[in-house]
């Protein structure tokens, strides 16, 4: 028999649909997060993510935790089998002595003993089985932890890459603005020399030029920091990243629609939820381990012994025995410590149930938040594109009107500033839209459900069907 509760996956009530739907994709049968980074159509992004998933130290460490958990399980499951030990001793006497003399005598005696000991703990009440179940739960949780690390690293690389491309575009816009203000300042300088423009106009145009130029070092600094973060995520030297990044210039374009499926699929697609569920399974088994201490322990043990002794000319076989016996151990009283241990583990399970529900709520909230961010960012981007076109027309008209004296310089400068600022905000919003898409993909599970790093170790557990996809 096996004491303690058998694990059952908890029934979780989830909403039937999302608050905000995206392009009717909620009817899709998959999460939309399978190899999502390829949907951006950027080969450089694909290269960086492949490199990070292979070489990032955090991914490596998480994969080695799987190995650790697997072998911990092996240590505990070994208790199912008999244990055999061998011990031997070979001793020669080198002298004899009593109260009156001491005599060196290398052949005074010869003693030999060899013993083969064997034992087998009978898992009558399932303690060993529960220990193995707990170890398997932790092992499977370590796999989900590794997958969760992949999700995080993939998203961080994508977001950092999008930030890098966005900053490149914003630097180009700042340089364009500086160029425009430089041309305008040169025209005013010519007009000033001809006595047409005032000193005030010359100084004001110079101030606008310097203000615009001052944005470029700040943006360059931000770009360098993002580049260094990409190098850190990919585990390469910062100097090697520019060669890879030079292959593309545009901000990655996210897919127009993202299949978000239904909320219930979050349970299947997110590694952090699956990890929390496996932690509950492991803790349920620990309750059985604690309960097994209330019952007696049975084991079989014995030994095969050979013992030989020679003193002088006398030889004696002291022991030549094959023995076997049974053992029983039962703690009748220990101050109710075992019962308290059961309650302790039940309380830990209750905590893990709370963590599991918290992770689910957080996952649903993340999806809802990022759907909302993406939805409104797309609307804002459309309006900014229209505003940019209007500001461009206004700037061109103001430039002509200033040359003919219809408007003053300040109105022209304001029109130029508004155009450049709108152009910059459009680029920043385009980057935010791509980043929000990545965050939504991450919230949906963040990638394919990849197999474990060293498949050969784990085939014996594949029949469980939980963590193999």
C-alpha positions in Angstrom: 0.0 0.0 0.0 1.0 3.6 -0.5 0.0 6.1 2.2 -0.6 9.7 1.7 -2.7 11.6 -0.9 -2.4 10.8 -4.6 -1.8 13.9 -6.7 -4.6 15.3 -8.8 -4.2 18.3 -11.0 -6.3 21.1 -9.6 -9.5 22.3 -11.3 -8.9 25.9 -12.4 -11.7 28.2 -13.4 -10.6 30.5 -16.3 -12.5 33.0 -18.3 -14.0 31.8 -21.6 -12.5 34.7 -23.6 -10.3 37.7 -23.3 -11.6 41.1 -22.5 -10.1 42.5 -25.7 -9.9 40.4 -28.8 -7.3 40.9 -31.5 -8.5 40.5 -35.1 -10.7 37.5 -34.4 -7.7 35.3 -33.8 -9.0 34.1 -30.5 -10.6 31.1 -32.2 -7.1 29.7 -33.1 -6.2 26.3 -31.8 -2.7 27.3 -30.9 -1.1 30.0 -28.8 0.5 31.9 -31.7 3.8 31.9 -29.8 5.5 29.0 -31.7 8.8 30.4 -33.0 7.2 33.8 -32.9 10.5 35.7 -33.5 10.5 34.4 -37.1 7.3 36.2 -37.8 9.1 39.5 -37.7 10.9 38.6 -40.9 14.3 39.8 -39.6 17.2 37.4 -40.2 19.5 39.3 -37.8 16.9 38.9 -35.0 16.7 35.2 -35.8 20.5 34.9 -35.6 20.8 36.7 -32.3 18.1 34.6 -30.6 19.5 31.4 -31.9 22.9 32.4 -30.5 21.5 33.5 -27.1 19.4 30.3 -26.7 22.5 28.3 -27.3 25.2 30.2 -25.4 23.6 32.3 -22.7 25.0 31.3 -19.3 21.6 31.3 -17.6 20.2 28.8 -20.2 23.3 26.6 -19.6 22.8 26.8 -15.8 19.1 25.9 -16.1 19.9 22.9 -18.3 22.4 21.7 -15.7 19.8 21.9 -13.0 17.8 19.4 -15.1 20.8 17.0 -14.9 21.1 17.6 -11.1 17.4 16.9 -10.6 17.6 13.8 -12.7 20.4 12.3 -10.7 18.8 13.3 -7.4 15.8 11.2 -8.6 18.2 8.4 -9.4 19.7 8.5 -5.9 16.2 8.2 -4.3 14.9 5.6 -6.7 17.9 3.4 -5.9 16.3 2.6 -2.6 13.8 0.3 -4.4 16.6 -2.3 -5.0 18.7 -4.4 -2.6 22.1 -3.1 -1.5 25.2 -5.3 -1.4 28.5 -4.4 0.3 31.7 -6.3 0.6 34.3 -5.9 3.4 37.6 -7.8 3.8 40.5 -7.7 6.2 43.9 -9.4 6.1 46.1 -9.0 9.2 49.6 -10.4 10.1 51.0 -10.4 13.6 54.5 -8.8 13.9 55.4 -9.5 17.5 54.4 -11.1 20.8 54.7 -9.7 24.3 53.5 -10.0 27.9 54.5 -8.2 31.1 58.1 -9.5 31.0 59.3 -9.5 27.4 58.7 -8.2 23.9 59.6 -10.5 21.0 59.6 -9.6 17.3 57.9 -12.5 15.5 56.6 -11.6 11.9 54.8 -14.9 11.6 53.2 -14.9 15.1 49.6 -14.9 13.6 47.5 -14.4 10.6 43.9 -13.3 10.6 41.5 -13.0 7.6 37.9 -12.1 7.3 35.7 -11.5 4.3 32.1 -10.6 4.4 29.4 -10.0 1.8 26.6 -7.9 3.4 23.2 -7.5 1.8 20.0 -5.7 2.7 16.7 -4.7 1.2 14.2 -2.2 2.6 10.7 -3.3 1.8 8.6 -0.4 0.6 5.5 -1.7 2.4 3.9 1.7 3.0 5.2 3.5 -0.1 7.8 5.8 1.5 10.3 5.2 -1.2 7.7 5.5 -4.0 6.7 8.9 -2.6 10.3 10.0 -2.4 10.7 9.1 -6.1 7.5 10.8 -7.0 8.7 14.0 -5.2 12.0 13.8 -7.0 10.3 13.3 -10.4 8.1 16.3 -9.7 11.2 18.4 -9.0 12.9 17.1 -12.0 9.9 18.0 -14.3 9.8 21.4 -12.6 13.5 21.9 -13.5 12.6 21.2 -17.1 9.9 23.9 -17.0 12.4 26.2 -15.3 14.8 25.7 -18.2 12.0 26.4 -20.7 11.0 29.5 -18.7 14.6 30.7 -18.9 14.5 30.2 -22.7 11.3 32.3 -22.9 12.8 35.1 -20.8 16.1 35.2 -22.7 14.3 35.0 -26.1 12.0 37.9 -25.2 14.9 40.0 -23.8 17.0 39.6 -26.9 14.0 40.5 -29.1 13.1 43.6 -27.0 16.7 44.8 -26.9 17.2 44.3 -30.6 14.0 46.3 -31.3 15.2 49.0 -28.9 18.6 49.1 -30.8 16.9 49.4 -34.2 14.5 52.0 -32.8 17.4 54.1 -31.5 19.2 53.8 -34.9 16.1 55.3 -36.5 15.8 58.0 -33.9 19.4 59.0 -34.4 18.8 59.3 -38.1 15.8 61.5 -37.4 17.9 63.6 -35.0 20.6 64.0 -37.6 17.9 64.9 -40.2 16.5 67.6 -37.8 20.0 68.9 -37.2 20.7 69.1 -40.9 17.4 71.0 -41.5 18.1 73.4 -38.7 21.7 73.9 -40.0 20.3 74.7 -43.5 17.8 77.1 -42.0 20.5 78.8 -39.8 22.8 79.2 -42.9 19.9 80.9 -44.8 19.3 83.3 -41.8 23.0 84.0 -41.6 23.0 85.0 -45.3 19.9 87.2 -44.7 21.6 88.7 -41.6 24.6 89.6 -43.7 22.3 91.2 -46.2 20.6 93.1 -43.4 17.3 91.3 -44.0 17.3 89.1 -40.8 17.9 90.4 -37.3 20.5 89.3 -34.7 17.7 87.8 -32.7 16.6 85.6 -35.5 20.2 84.4 -36.0 20.7 83.6 -32.3 17.3 81.8 -32.1 18.1 79.7 -35.1 21.5 78.9 -33.7 19.9 77.8 -30.4 17.5 75.5 -32.2 20.4 73.9 -34.1 22.4 73.3 -31.0 19.4 71.9 -29.1 18.8 69.5 -32.0 22.4 68.4 -32.2 22.5 67.8 -28.4 20.0 64.9 -28.8 22.5 62.9 -30.9 25.1 62.1 -28.2 22.3 61.1 -25.8 20.7 58.7 -28.3 24.1 57.3 -29.3 24.9 56.6 -25.6 21.5 54.7 -25.2 22.2 52.7 -28.4 25.7 51.7 -27.1 24.1 50.5 -23.8 21.5 48.5 -25.6 24.2 47.0 -27.9 26.2 45.9 -24.8 23.1 44.3 -23.3 22.6 42.3 -26.5 26.2 41.2 -26.3 25.6 40.1 -22.7 22.5 38.2 -23.6 24.2 36.5 -26.5 27.4 35.8 -24.4 29.7 37.5 -26.9 32.1 40.4 -26.6 30.5 43.8 -27.3 32.9 44.3 -30.2 31.5 41.4 -32.1 27.9 42.6 -32.1 28.2 45.5 -34.6 29.2 43.1 -37.3 26.0 41.1 -36.9 23.8 44.3 -36.4 25.3 45.9 -39.6 23.3 43.4 -41.7 20.0 45.3 -41.2 18.7 48.8 -40.3 14.9 48.8 -40.1 12.8 48.3 -37.0 11.3 44.7 -37.1 7.7 44.7 -38.2 5.5 42.5 -36.0 2.7 40.3 -37.6 -0.5 42.2 -38.2 -2.5 39.6 -36.2 -1.5 37.4 -33.2 -3.4 34.2 -32.5 -4.1 34.4 -28.7 -6.3 31.3 -28.6 -8.4 31.1 -25.4 -7.4 31.6 -21.8 -7.5 27.9 -20.9 -4.5 27.3 -23.3 -2.4 29.5 -21.0 -2.1 26.4 -18.7 -0.5 24.4 -21.5 1.6 27.0 -23.1 3.4 28.8 -20.2 6.3 27.1 -18.6 6.0 29.0 -15.3 2.5 27.7 -14.8 3.6 24.1 -15.7 6.5 24.5 -13.3 4.2 25.6 -10.5 1.9 22.6 -11.2 4.9 20.2 -11.0 6.0 21.8 -7.7 2.5 21.0 -6.3 2.9 17.4 -7.5 6.2 17.1 -5.7 4.9 18.6 -2.5 1.9 16.2 -2.5 4.3 13.3 -2.6 6.2 14.7 0.4 3.0 14.5 2.5 3.0 10.8 1.8 6.7 10.6 2.8 5.9 12.3 6.1 2.9 10.0 6.7 4.9 6.9 6.0 7.0 7.6 9.2 3.9 6.8 11.2 4.1 3.2 10.1 6.7 0.5 10.8 9.7 -0.1 8.4 10.5 -3.6 7.3 13.8 -4.8 5.8 15.7 -8.0 5.0 19.4 -8.2 5.7 22.1 -10.8 6.0 25.7 -11.6 5.3 28.0 -14.2 3.8 31.0 -14.5 6.2 34.3 -16.2 6.1 36.7 -15.8 9.0 40.2 -17.5 9.5 42.7 -17.3 12.3 46.2 -18.9 12.7 48.4 -18.6 15.8 51.7 -20.2 15.5 51.0 -23.7 14.3 47.3 -23.7 15.2 44.9 -22.9 12.5 41.2 -22.3 13.1 38.2 -21.5 10.8 36.3 -19.2 13.1 33.3 -18.5 11.0 31.9 -19.6 7.7 28.2 -18.6 7.7 25.5 -17.6 5.3 22.9 -15.7 7.2 19.6 -13.9 6.4 17.0 -12.2 8.7 14.2 -9.7 8.9 14.1 -6.4 10.7 11.3 -4.2 12.0 11.7 -0.6 13.2 8.7 1.4 14.5 8.8 4.7 16.3 6.1 4.3 18.9 6.5 7.7 20.4 8.4 10.8 19.5 6.4 13.7 20.8 4.0 13.9 17.9 6.8 15.1 15.6 5.7 12.9 12.7 2.1 14.3 12.9 3.5 17.8 13.0 5.7 17.0 9.9 2.6 15.9 8.0 0.8 19.2 8.9 3.9 21.1 7.9 3.9 19.6 4.5 0.2 20.1 4.1 0.7 23.7 4.8 3.5 23.9 2.3 1.2 22.4 -0.3 -1.5 25.0 0.5 1.1 27.7 -0.1 2.1 26.1 -3.5 -1.6 26.0 -4.5 -1.7 29.7 -3.7 1.4 30.3 -5.8 0.0 28.2 -8.7 -3.2 30.3 -8.7 -1.2 33.5 -8.4 0.9 32.6 -11.4 -2.2 31.9 -13.5 -3.8 35.2 -12.5 -0.6 37.0 -13.3 -0.4 35.2 -16.7 -3.9 36.2 -17.6 -3.3 39.8 -16.5 -0.1 39.9 -18.6 -1.9 38.8 -21.7 -4.7 41.2 -21.1 -2.3 44.1 -20.4 -0.2 43.5 -23.5 -3.2 43.0 -25.7 -4.4 46.4 -24.6 -1.0 48.0 -25.0 -0.6 46.6 -28.5 -4.2 47.6 -29.5 -3.8 51.2 -28.4 -0.2 51.6 -29.6 -1.3 50.5 -33.1 -4.1 53.2 -33.0 -1.6 55.8 -31.8 0.9 54.9 -34.6 -1.7 55.4 -37.2 -2.6 58.8 -35.9 1.1 59.8 -35.6 1.7 58.8 -39.2 -1.2 61.1 -40.3 0.2 63.8 -38.0 3.7 63.5 -39.4 2.4 64.0 -42.9 0.4 67.1 -41.8 3.4 68.5 -39.9 5.6 68.0 -43.0 3.2 69.9 -45.2 3.0 72.7 -42.5 6.8 72.9 -42.3 7.2 73.2 -46.0 4.5 75.9 -46.2 6.0 77.8 -43.3 9.4 77.8 -44.9 7.9 79.4 -48.0 5.9 81.8 -46.0 8.9 82.9 -44.0 10.9 83.7 -47.1 8.1 85.9 -48.4 7.7 87.6 -45.0 4.2 86.2 -44.2 5.3 84.5 -40.9 8.0 85.2 -38.4 10.9 82.9 -37.7 9.5 81.5 -34.5 6.5 80.0 -36.2 8.8 78.4 -38.8 11.1 77.0 -36.1 8.0 75.7 -34.1 6.8 74.0 -37.3 10.2 72.4 -37.9 10.4 71.3 -34.2 6.9 69.8 -34.4 7.7 67.9 -37.5 10.9 66.4 -36.2 9.3 65.6 -32.8 6.4 63.9 -34.5 8.8 61.9 -36.7 10.8 60.9 -33.6 7.7 59.9 -31.7 6.4 57.9 -34.7 9.7 55.9 -34.7 9.5 55.4 -30.9 5.9 54.2 -31.2 6.8 51.8 -34.0 9.4 50.3 -31.7 6.9 50.1 -28.8 4.4 48.3 -31.0 7.0 45.7 -31.9 8.1 45.4 -28.3 4.5 45.0 -27.1 4.1 42.3 -29.7 7.1 40.5 -28.2 5.7 40.9 -24.7 2.3 39.5 -25.8 4.0 36.5 -27.4 6.0 36.0 -24.2 2.8 36.2 -22.1 1.3 33.5 -24.3 4.1 31.1 -23.6 7.0 32.6 -25.5 8.0 29.9 -27.9 7.9 26.2 -28.9 7.8 23.6 -26.2 11.2 22.3 -26.8 12.4 18.9 -25.6 14.9 18.5 -22.7 18.6 19.1 -23.4 19.8 15.5 -23.0 16.9 13.4 -24.3 18.7 10.1 -23.7 18.4 10.5 -19.9 14.7 10.9 -19.8 13.0 8.3 -22.0 11.9 6.3 -19.0 9.6 9.2 -18.0 8.2 10.0 -21.4 5.3 7.7 -20.9 3.9 10.1 -18.3 3.1 12.4 -21.2 3.1 15.6 -19.2 6.4 17.3 -20.2 6.9 15.7 -23.6 5.2 17.4 -26.5 
